Amino acid sequence: GDSPRIANLDNVWSYPYLVRVEEKLLDIDFAAITRDPNLSIRAWNSLAGHNVAIVTGWKILERHLAYLSNLIKVKDVEHLLLLLQHGRTDVVIMDRYSGLATARLIGLKDFHVNDPPLESTPMYLYLNIRHVEIAQKLSAALQAMKRDGTYNRIHQETLSHVIGQHTGSGH
C-alpha cells in the first residue's frame, strides 16, 4: 500500500495500476510556512511574487502552483525547511503535521504556520491493482475503527506531540 495520497490518483494522474481504498484515511492541511510572521498567505494566488518551495511530486501542490515562475522543487520535507531556515525561500508549502514534526527534528525556530491552511484535502490509501480484492475489506476495517474510537485513539497517540506543540507560530 501507499498513503497518504489524494483522491483520483489512479484516474486523473494516470496511475492505472493503483486501486484506492474508499474510506478516507485523514484530511491533510496544506499550509504556507514562513519565517516572517507578517507574511500572510491566505490563498494560492497570494503566493505570486514570493519565492516558494515544495517537494517534487506532490501533485496537489504542483497543480496549484504551476503558474509560479519562481517555484523551487526539492526532494524532501527536510530540504524544504532547510531552504526556509537559510533564507533561500520566502515560503514553503507542505502539510502542517510534516512541517511541525520536521521543524522540530532539525531545530528550526521562529517560523510561522499560516492559518487557515491553503487547502484541507482528504487523503487515501492505495493498493497495487493485484490486491484489489482486499481494498473493500480495508475500507470496512477503517470504518469500524472510526466507529469504535480506535482510529481516533491511534491518531491522537501518534500526532499529539505535533498537534500540541503549536498551531500558528514556531516560537
Residue pairs with C-beta under 8 A, 6 or more apart in sequence:
1 21
1 125
1 126
1 127
1 131
2 18
2 125
2 126
2 127
3 25
3 123
3 124
3 125
3 126
4 25
4 26
4 28
4 123
4 124
4 125
5 20
5 123
5 124
5 125
5 126
6 59
6 60
6 121
6 122
6 123
6 124
7 20
7 122
7 124
9 15
9 18
9 20
9 59
9 124
9 126
10 16
10 18
10 19
10 20
10 126
13 59
15 126
16 129
17 128
17 129
18 126
18 127
18 128
18 129
19 126
19 127
19 128
19 129
19 131
19 132
19 135
20 124
20 125
20 126
20 135
21 124
21 125
21 126
21 127
21 135
21 138
21 139
21 142
22 124
22 135
22 136
22 139
23 124
23 138
23 139
23 140
23 142
23 143
23 146
24 122
24 123
24 124
25 123
25 124
25 125
25 142
26 122
26 123
26 155
27 120
27 121
27 122
27 123
28 95
28 96
28 97
28 120
28 121
28 123
29 95
29 96
29 97
29 117
29 119
29 120
30 60
30 61
30 93
30 94
30 95
30 96
30 117
30 118
30 119
30 120
30 121
31 93
31 94
31 95
31 96
31 99
31 113
31 114
31 115
31 117
31 118
32 41
32 47
32 91
32 92
32 93
32 113
32 114
32 118
33 81
33 84
33 91
33 92
33 93
33 94
33 99
33 103
33 111
33 112
33 113
33 114
34 41
34 84
34 90
34 91
34 92
34 111
34 112
34 114
35 84
35 85
35 87
35 110
35 111
35 112
36 90
36 112
37 112
37 169
39 50
39 90
39 91
39 112
40 46
40 114
41 47
41 50
41 91
41 114
41 118
42 114
42 116
42 118
43 118
44 64
44 65
44 118
44 119
47 65
47 68
47 91
47 93
48 67
48 68
50 70
50 90
50 91
51 70
51 72
51 88
51 89
51 90
51 91
52 65
52 68
52 70
52 71
52 72
52 89
52 90
52 91
52 92
52 93
53 71
53 72
53 73
53 74
53 80
53 83
53 84
53 88
53 89
53 91
53 92
53 93
54 61
54 62
54 65
54 71
54 72
54 73
54 74
54 80
54 92
54 93
54 94
55 61
55 73
55 74
55 75
55 76
55 77
55 80
55 94
56 73
56 74
56 75
58 94
60 119
60 121
61 93
61 94
64 118
64 119
65 71
65 93
72 83
72 88
72 89
74 80
74 83
77 94
77 98
77 99
77 102
78 102
78 105
78 106
80 89
80 92
80 94
80 102
81 92
81 99
81 102
81 103
81 106
81 108
81 111
82 106
83 89
83 92
84 91
84 92
84 108
84 111
85 106
85 108
92 99
93 118
96 113
96 117
97 159
97 162
97 163
99 113
100 113
100 162
100 165
100 166
101 162
102 108
103 111
103 170
104 162
104 165
108 170
109 170
109 171
110 170
110 171
111 169
111 170
112 168
112 169
112 170
113 166
113 167
113 168
113 169
113 170
115 167
115 168
125 138
127 134
127 135
127 138
142 151
144 150
145 151
145 154
146 152
156 163
